[in-house]
Amino acid sequence: MKKILLLLLSLVFLFSCSSFTSTEGPSWTREPPHPAGYVVFVGSGVGTDSASARAAAYRDILTQLGEGLGYDAVSLYYRILLSTDSIPDLEAFIVNTYTAPATGGVSWFAMLEIPQDRYQSSISAEYTAAIERTERIGDFLSTAMERYRANRDTDTIIAVLNALSLSLDGAVMDEEYAPERILSMAEEYLANLEIDVQYGEGDDVTVHLSRAKGIFHPPVVSALVNASYQMLDGDGEYIETSFTLLTDSRGNAHFFRTNPYMLRSGRIIFSASIPDALLDEIEAKAPEGFLDDFKDLLQASAVEYSYTDSGILSPEHTVVGIAEYAEDGTEIKGMSAKGSFSQYLESSLAGNYFIVSASGEDESDVLGYLKRTYPGMDEYILLRTGIAGYEDGAGKVFARADGRLAFYHADDQDPYIVRELSVSGSGDDREEATAAAFSRSGTAAAGMFLSEL
């Protein structure tokens, strides 16, 4: 608030000194006084006679006053000031006047004095907001410059965009803070960013961020980098997801391809991480298309990294057997677990695994069936899933399916990995609910299978 008061008083002094000159007469006509607790405006006017010169001087005072208060003071107070040499609403009074001959008439000088607290309380809310807004924009831009000197360019851009958002809220006191100029500043910083992907070992992808300016292209430190890629959700649907990385003191960030639900063959897009909420906030305030060039720059600076992950189990030497059971434990055929399991793996681009229907009362029977029917494999994966019960509710039938996914090496009789699962499905009757439960069971098991590859 102190900064705002100093700005206001400097504006008042500027306005008071800008509209007249005199080399003779009282000193206040040349240099307005600054009495403690008061704000002073000195105006001047020239007319063919004293009345017209006085009227011009009073209009000059009110014009300055309006510029300080942020509204049209002439239309509000001109008549009362001419009539009474005062503005009762502002507790303001003409305290000094001076006249002198002028070419073709008379020069008139007048000094208006207003209690400082009354002046401050009369400043329009819009004007106060403009001053505060200007100060806050300046703070953001100062922060941006500090971040830039520290090679923290993404923080710099975010600070500038915060200033841009503020500049779109209303009037500002500095034309350098116009939205178009601040946007241009953000685009300049963004255009200087350079992203490079360095292929690491195994699952490690190293991303290097630097400033494409200067001889040595200095690294951009503590920078937020967005890694965007496709994965499968729990229902086997493609979704776009992202992860935010932070560069170190050398401008490097590491992305590890450890998400088991990532597509096994795809691409990762690395780009400067600018909060979507901040961009949405700016677009909501700005004219349509205002941010188009900035977004184009952001997209142009992004780098694409392609990858293929074959996994640790060879599709040619692995068989997945799926056995399904009714509520009473009897084996049933042709349900939907096998289809949903296959579809999930196909969507993940994990490879063409050999997925078959299996048979047997218990796990050892199923394992024996697979080894006899499909000899010579390195790995045998078993999914046994069955209906555990039904419930009715809300006009639907719900079926619960429990399952067990077991991984066996060809020469072993004991599994080296076991995963348990429990899912539910609903339908208009038991048949539909059963099919839905088995479908969910197959999808869930396929996700577990991928997580072990």
C-alpha positions as CSV (number, residue, x, y, z in Angstrom):
1,M,0.0,0.0,0.0
2,K,2.9,2.3,0.7
3,K,4.1,1.8,-2.9
4,I,0.7,2.8,-4.2
5,L,0.6,5.9,-2.0
6,L,4.0,7.0,-3.3
7,L,2.9,6.4,-6.8
8,L,-0.3,8.5,-6.3
9,L,1.6,11.4,-4.7
10,S,4.1,11.4,-7.6
11,L,1.3,11.5,-10.1
12,V,-0.3,14.4,-8.2
13,F,3.0,16.3,-8.3
14,L,3.4,15.6,-12.0
15,F,-0.2,16.7,-12.8
16,S,0.2,19.8,-10.6
17,C,3.4,21.0,-12.4
18,S,2.5,20.2,-16.0
19,S,0.0,22.8,-17.0
20,F,1.5,26.2,-16.2
21,T,4.7,28.3,-16.1
22,S,5.4,31.6,-14.5
23,T,8.6,33.6,-13.9
24,E,6.8,36.2,-11.8
25,G,4.3,36.2,-9.0
26,P,4.1,34.0,-5.9
27,S,6.4,31.0,-5.6
28,W,3.5,28.5,-5.5
29,T,2.7,29.4,-9.1
30,R,6.1,28.0,-10.1
31,E,6.5,25.2,-7.5
32,P,3.5,23.9,-5.7
33,P,3.9,23.6,-2.0
34,H,3.6,20.3,-0.1
35,P,1.9,21.0,3.2
36,A,1.8,18.1,5.6
37,G,-1.5,16.2,5.5
38,Y,-2.7,17.9,2.3
39,V,-2.7,17.3,-1.5
40,V,-2.3,20.4,-3.6
41,F,-3.3,21.1,-7.2
42,V,-2.3,24.4,-8.9
43,G,-4.1,25.3,-12.1
44,S,-3.7,28.1,-14.6
45,G,-5.9,29.7,-17.3
46,V,-5.9,32.6,-19.8
47,G,-9.0,34.5,-20.8
48,T,-10.2,37.8,-22.2
49,D,-11.2,38.9,-18.8
50,S,-10.8,37.7,-15.1
51,A,-14.0,35.6,-15.1
52,S,-13.0,33.6,-18.2
53,A,-9.4,33.2,-17.0
54,R,-10.6,32.0,-13.6
55,A,-13.0,29.6,-15.2
56,A,-10.2,28.2,-17.3
57,A,-7.9,27.8,-14.3
58,Y,-10.6,26.0,-12.3
59,R,-11.2,23.6,-15.2
60,D,-7.5,22.9,-15.3
61,I,-7.5,22.1,-11.6
62,L,-10.4,19.7,-12.0
63,T,-8.9,18.0,-15.0
64,Q,-5.8,17.3,-12.9
65,L,-7.9,16.2,-10.0
66,G,-9.9,13.8,-12.2
67,E,-6.7,12.3,-13.5
68,G,-5.6,11.6,-10.0
69,L,-8.9,10.3,-8.8
70,G,-9.6,8.2,-11.8
71,Y,-12.9,9.7,-12.9
72,D,-14.3,12.9,-14.5
73,A,-14.1,15.6,-11.9
74,V,-14.9,18.4,-14.2
75,S,-18.5,17.4,-14.8
76,L,-19.0,16.6,-11.1
77,Y,-17.5,19.6,-9.5
78,Y,-17.0,22.5,-12.0
79,R,-20.2,24.3,-11.1
80,I,-19.8,24.1,-7.3
81,L,-16.1,25.1,-7.5
82,L,-16.9,28.2,-9.6
83,S,-19.7,29.1,-7.3
84,T,-18.1,28.6,-3.9
85,D,-14.4,28.3,-4.5
86,S,-14.7,24.9,-2.8
87,I,-15.7,21.3,-3.2
88,P,-17.6,20.3,0.0
89,D,-17.8,16.6,-1.0
90,L,-14.0,16.5,-0.9
91,E,-13.4,19.1,1.9
92,A,-11.4,21.0,-0.8
93,F,-10.9,24.7,-0.9
94,I,-9.2,27.3,-3.2
95,V,-6.6,28.7,-0.8
96,N,-4.7,31.0,-3.1
97,T,-5.2,32.9,-6.4
98,Y,-3.1,35.2,-8.5
99,T,-3.8,37.2,-11.6
100,A,-1.5,38.9,-14.1
101,P,-1.8,40.6,-17.4
102,A,-1.5,38.4,-20.5
103,T,-1.4,39.0,-24.2
104,G,-5.0,39.7,-25.2
105,G,-6.4,39.3,-21.7
106,V,-5.7,37.9,-18.2
107,S,-3.7,35.0,-16.7
108,W,-5.2,33.4,-13.6
109,F,-3.6,31.0,-11.2
110,A,-5.4,29.1,-8.4
111,M,-4.3,26.6,-5.8
112,L,-6.7,23.9,-4.4
113,E,-6.0,22.1,-1.2
114,I,-7.5,18.8,-0.2
115,P,-6.9,16.8,3.1
116,Q,-4.7,13.9,2.1
117,D,-6.9,11.2,3.8
118,R,-10.0,12.6,2.1
119,Y,-8.2,12.6,-1.3
120,Q,-7.2,9.0,-0.9
121,S,-10.6,7.8,0.1
122,S,-12.1,9.5,-3.0
123,I,-9.9,7.7,-5.5
124,S,-12.1,5.5,-7.6
125,A,-12.1,1.7,-7.1
126,E,-11.2,1.2,-10.7
127,Y,-8.3,3.6,-10.5
128,T,-7.0,2.0,-7.3
129,A,-7.3,-1.4,-8.9
130,A,-5.4,-0.2,-11.9
131,I,-2.5,1.1,-9.7
132,E,-2.5,-2.1,-7.7
133,R,-2.7,-4.2,-10.9
134,T,0.3,-2.3,-12.3
135,E,2.3,-2.8,-9.2
136,R,1.6,-6.6,-9.2
137,I,2.4,-6.9,-12.9
138,G,5.7,-5.2,-12.2
139,D,6.4,-7.6,-9.4
140,F,5.7,-10.6,-11.7
141,L,8.0,-9.2,-14.4
142,S,10.7,-8.5,-11.8
143,T,10.4,-12.1,-10.7
144,A,10.6,-13.2,-14.3
145,M,13.9,-11.3,-14.8
146,E,15.3,-12.8,-11.6
147,R,14.4,-16.3,-12.8
148,Y,15.9,-15.6,-16.2
149,R,19.2,-14.5,-14.7
150,A,19.3,-17.8,-12.8
151,N,18.7,-19.8,-16.0
152,R,15.2,-20.9,-14.8
153,D,13.5,-20.2,-18.1
154,T,10.3,-22.1,-17.6
155,D,9.7,-20.3,-14.3
156,T,10.4,-17.1,-16.2
157,I,7.7,-17.9,-18.7
158,I,5.2,-18.8,-16.0
159,A,5.9,-15.5,-14.2
160,V,5.4,-13.5,-17.5
161,L,2.1,-15.4,-18.2
162,N,0.9,-14.5,-14.7
163,A,1.6,-10.9,-15.5
164,L,-0.2,-11.3,-18.8
165,S,-3.3,-12.7,-17.0
166,L,-3.3,-9.7,-14.7
167,S,-3.0,-7.3,-17.5
168,L,-6.2,-8.7,-19.0
169,D,-8.2,-7.9,-15.9
170,G,-8.5,-4.2,-16.5
171,A,-6.6,-0.9,-17.0
172,V,-3.0,-0.5,-16.2
173,M,-0.9,2.6,-15.5
174,D,2.0,1.7,-17.8
175,E,1.6,1.2,-21.5
176,E,4.5,-1.2,-21.4
177,Y,2.2,-3.5,-19.5
178,A,-0.3,-3.8,-22.3
179,P,-1.3,-7.5,-22.8
180,E,0.1,-7.6,-26.4
181,R,3.5,-6.4,-25.2
182,I,3.6,-8.9,-22.3
183,L,2.5,-11.8,-24.6
184,S,5.3,-10.8,-27.0
185,M,7.7,-11.1,-24.1
186,A,6.5,-14.6,-23.2
187,E,6.8,-15.7,-26.8
188,E,10.4,-14.4,-26.9
189,Y,11.4,-16.4,-23.8
190,L,9.6,-19.5,-25.2
191,A,11.3,-19.3,-28.6
192,N,14.7,-19.4,-26.8
193,L,14.0,-22.9,-25.3
194,E,15.6,-25.9,-26.9
195,I,14.7,-29.5,-25.9
196,D,17.0,-32.4,-26.8
197,V,16.4,-36.1,-26.1
198,Q,19.4,-38.3,-25.4
199,Y,18.9,-42.0,-25.6
200,G,19.9,-43.7,-22.3
201,E,20.3,-47.3,-21.3
202,G,17.3,-49.6,-20.7
203,D,14.2,-47.7,-19.6
204,D,16.1,-44.4,-19.1
205,V,15.4,-41.4,-21.4
206,T,17.5,-38.3,-20.7
207,V,15.9,-35.0,-21.7
208,H,18.2,-31.9,-21.9
209,L,16.8,-28.4,-21.8
210,S,19.0,-25.4,-22.9
211,R,18.6,-21.8,-24.0
212,A,19.1,-21.5,-27.8
213,K,20.8,-18.2,-27.4
214,G,24.4,-17.1,-26.8
215,I,27.6,-18.9,-27.7
216,F,27.4,-21.8,-25.2
217,H,23.6,-22.4,-25.1
218,P,23.5,-22.5,-21.2
219,P,21.4,-25.2,-19.6
220,V,18.0,-24.4,-18.2
221,V,17.9,-25.5,-14.6
222,S,15.0,-26.3,-12.4
223,A,12.8,-26.4,-15.5
224,L,9.5,-28.2,-15.7
225,V,9.3,-30.6,-18.6
226,N,6.1,-32.4,-19.6
227,A,6.3,-36.0,-20.8
228,S,3.1,-37.0,-22.5
229,Y,2.3,-40.5,-23.8
230,Q,-0.5,-43.0,-24.4
231,M,-1.5,-45.8,-22.0
232,L,-4.3,-48.2,-21.3
233,D,-6.8,-47.6,-18.5
234,G,-8.4,-50.4,-16.4
235,D,-11.0,-51.1,-19.1
236,G,-8.5,-51.3,-21.9
237,E,-9.2,-47.9,-23.4
238,Y,-6.5,-45.6,-24.7
239,I,-5.9,-42.5,-22.6
240,E,-3.4,-39.7,-22.8
241,T,-1.4,-39.2,-19.7
242,S,1.6,-37.0,-18.7
243,F,4.3,-36.8,-16.1
244,T,6.2,-33.6,-15.1
245,L,10.0,-33.8,-14.9
246,L,12.4,-31.3,-13.3
247,T,15.8,-30.5,-14.8
248,D,18.9,-30.6,-12.6
249,S,21.9,-28.2,-12.5
250,R,23.1,-29.4,-15.9
251,G,19.7,-29.0,-17.5
252,N,19.0,-32.8,-17.6
253,A,15.9,-34.6,-16.5
254,H,15.3,-38.4,-16.6
255,F,12.2,-40.2,-17.7
256,F,12.0,-43.9,-16.9
257,R,9.6,-46.1,-18.9
258,T,8.4,-48.1,-15.9
259,N,4.6,-47.6,-16.2
260,P,3.4,-51.1,-17.1
261,Y,0.3,-49.7,-18.8
262,M,2.2,-47.6,-21.3
263,L,1.8,-48.9,-24.9
264,R,4.7,-51.2,-25.6
265,S,5.4,-49.4,-28.8
266,G,4.7,-45.7,-29.1
267,R,6.0,-42.2,-28.6
268,I,6.7,-39.8,-25.8
269,I,6.3,-36.0,-26.4
270,F,8.6,-33.8,-24.3
271,S,7.6,-30.1,-24.0
272,A,8.1,-27.2,-21.7
273,S,5.5,-27.6,-18.9
274,I,3.2,-24.6,-18.8
275,P,0.2,-25.1,-16.5
276,D,-3.0,-25.7,-18.6
277,A,-5.0,-23.9,-15.9
278,L,-3.0,-20.7,-16.4
279,L,-3.4,-20.9,-20.2
280,D,-7.1,-21.5,-19.8
281,E,-7.4,-18.5,-17.5
282,I,-5.7,-16.2,-20.0
283,E,-7.9,-17.5,-22.9
284,A,-11.0,-16.9,-20.9
285,K,-10.1,-13.2,-20.6
286,A,-8.6,-12.6,-24.0
287,P,-10.0,-12.3,-27.5
288,E,-10.4,-15.5,-29.4
289,G,-7.1,-16.6,-30.9
290,F,-5.0,-14.4,-28.6
291,L,-2.8,-17.3,-27.5
292,D,-2.6,-19.1,-30.9
293,D,0.9,-18.0,-31.7
294,F,2.2,-18.9,-28.2
295,K,0.6,-22.3,-28.4
296,D,2.1,-22.9,-31.8
297,L,5.5,-22.0,-30.4
298,L,5.0,-24.4,-27.5
299,Q,4.1,-27.2,-29.9
300,A,7.0,-26.4,-32.2
301,S,9.5,-26.6,-29.4
302,A,8.3,-30.1,-28.4
303,V,10.4,-33.1,-29.2
304,E,9.1,-36.6,-30.0
305,Y,10.8,-39.8,-28.8
306,S,9.8,-43.1,-30.3
307,Y,10.3,-46.4,-28.4
308,T,9.6,-50.1,-28.6
309,D,9.6,-52.4,-25.5
310,S,9.7,-56.1,-26.2
311,G,9.3,-57.2,-22.6
312,I,11.1,-60.0,-20.8
313,L,8.8,-62.8,-22.0
314,S,9.1,-63.8,-25.6
315,P,5.7,-64.1,-27.4
316,E,7.0,-67.0,-29.4
317,H,7.9,-69.0,-26.4
318,T,5.1,-68.1,-24.0
319,V,1.6,-69.6,-23.8
320,V,-1.2,-68.1,-21.7
321,G,-3.9,-70.5,-20.8
322,I,-7.3,-69.3,-19.5
323,A,-9.8,-71.5,-17.6
324,E,-13.2,-70.3,-16.5
325,Y,-15.5,-71.8,-13.9
326,A,-19.2,-71.4,-12.9
327,E,-20.3,-70.7,-9.3
328,D,-20.5,-74.4,-8.5
329,G,-16.9,-74.9,-9.6
330,T,-17.7,-76.7,-12.9
331,E,-15.6,-75.7,-15.9
332,I,-17.4,-73.7,-18.5
333,K,-16.2,-72.8,-22.1
334,G,-16.7,-69.8,-24.4
335,M,-16.9,-67.1,-21.8
336,S,-15.4,-63.6,-22.3
337,A,-12.2,-63.7,-20.1
338,K,-10.0,-65.0,-23.0
339,G,-11.4,-62.4,-25.4
340,S,-10.9,-59.4,-23.1
341,F,-7.4,-60.6,-22.1
342,S,-6.4,-60.9,-25.8
343,Q,-7.9,-57.6,-26.7
344,Y,-6.1,-55.8,-23.9
345,L,-2.7,-57.2,-25.0
346,E,-3.4,-56.4,-28.6
347,S,-4.3,-52.8,-27.7
348,S,-1.1,-52.4,-25.7
349,L,1.0,-53.5,-28.7
350,A,2.8,-55.9,-26.4
351,G,3.2,-58.6,-29.1
352,N,1.4,-61.6,-30.4
353,Y,1.3,-63.9,-27.4
354,F,-0.2,-67.3,-27.7
355,I,-3.5,-67.1,-25.7
356,V,-5.6,-70.3,-25.5
357,S,-8.5,-71.8,-23.6
358,A,-7.2,-74.2,-20.9
359,S,-8.9,-77.1,-19.0
360,G,-8.5,-78.7,-15.6
361,E,-10.2,-78.9,-12.2
362,D,-7.3,-77.3,-10.3
363,E,-4.1,-75.4,-11.1
364,S,-1.9,-78.5,-11.5
365,D,-4.4,-80.0,-13.9
366,V,-4.4,-76.8,-16.0
367,L,-0.6,-76.6,-16.0
368,G,-0.4,-80.3,-17.0
369,Y,-2.9,-79.7,-19.8
370,L,-0.9,-76.7,-21.2
371,K,2.4,-78.6,-21.1
372,R,0.9,-81.6,-22.9
373,T,-1.0,-79.6,-25.4
374,Y,1.7,-77.0,-26.1
375,P,5.1,-78.6,-25.4
376,G,8.4,-76.8,-25.9
377,M,7.4,-73.4,-24.4
378,D,9.7,-71.5,-22.0
379,E,6.9,-70.0,-20.0
380,Y,3.4,-71.1,-19.0
381,I,1.0,-68.5,-17.7
382,L,-2.3,-69.6,-16.1
383,L,-5.4,-67.6,-15.5
384,R,-8.1,-69.4,-13.5
385,T,-11.2,-67.3,-12.9
386,G,-14.6,-68.2,-11.6
387,I,-17.9,-66.8,-10.4
388,A,-17.9,-66.4,-6.6
389,G,-21.5,-65.2,-6.2
390,Y,-24.4,-63.1,-7.3
391,E,-26.3,-60.2,-5.8
392,D,-29.4,-58.2,-6.9
393,G,-29.8,-54.5,-6.5
394,A,-31.0,-51.3,-8.3
395,G,-32.8,-53.4,-10.9
396,K,-29.5,-55.1,-11.9
397,V,-27.8,-58.4,-11.2
398,F,-24.2,-58.3,-10.0
399,A,-21.7,-61.1,-10.4
400,R,-18.4,-61.3,-8.6
401,A,-15.5,-63.2,-10.2
402,D,-12.3,-64.2,-8.3
403,G,-9.2,-65.2,-10.2
404,R,-5.5,-66.2,-9.9
405,L,-2.8,-65.4,-12.4
406,A,0.3,-67.7,-12.1
407,F,3.6,-67.6,-13.9
408,Y,5.5,-70.9,-14.4
409,H,8.9,-71.7,-15.9
410,A,8.7,-74.7,-18.2
411,D,10.7,-77.0,-15.8
412,D,9.1,-75.9,-12.6
413,Q,6.0,-77.2,-10.8
414,D,5.7,-74.1,-8.5
415,P,4.9,-70.6,-9.8
416,Y,7.4,-67.8,-9.5
417,I,4.8,-65.1,-9.6
418,V,1.2,-65.2,-8.4
419,R,-1.3,-62.4,-8.6
420,E,-4.8,-62.6,-7.1
421,L,-7.8,-60.6,-8.5
422,S,-11.4,-59.9,-7.7
423,V,-13.8,-58.0,-10.0
424,S,-17.5,-57.6,-10.6
425,G,-19.8,-57.2,-13.5
426,S,-23.5,-56.3,-13.9
427,G,-26.3,-57.0,-16.3
428,D,-30.0,-57.4,-16.6
429,D,-29.8,-61.1,-15.7
430,R,-27.3,-63.6,-14.5
431,E,-26.1,-64.5,-18.0
432,E,-25.2,-60.9,-18.8
433,A,-23.7,-60.3,-15.3
434,T,-21.6,-63.5,-15.7
435,A,-20.2,-62.4,-19.1
436,A,-19.4,-58.9,-17.8
437,A,-17.6,-60.3,-14.7
438,F,-15.5,-62.7,-16.9
439,S,-14.7,-59.8,-19.3
440,R,-13.5,-57.6,-16.4
441,S,-11.5,-60.5,-15.0
442,G,-9.7,-61.0,-18.3
443,T,-8.9,-57.3,-18.6
444,A,-7.6,-57.0,-15.0
445,A,-5.4,-60.1,-15.5
446,A,-4.0,-58.7,-18.7
447,G,-3.0,-55.6,-16.9
448,M,-1.3,-57.7,-14.3
449,F,0.5,-59.7,-17.0
450,L,1.8,-56.5,-18.6
451,S,3.1,-55.2,-15.2
452,E,5.3,-58.3,-15.0
453,L,6.8,-58.1,-18.5
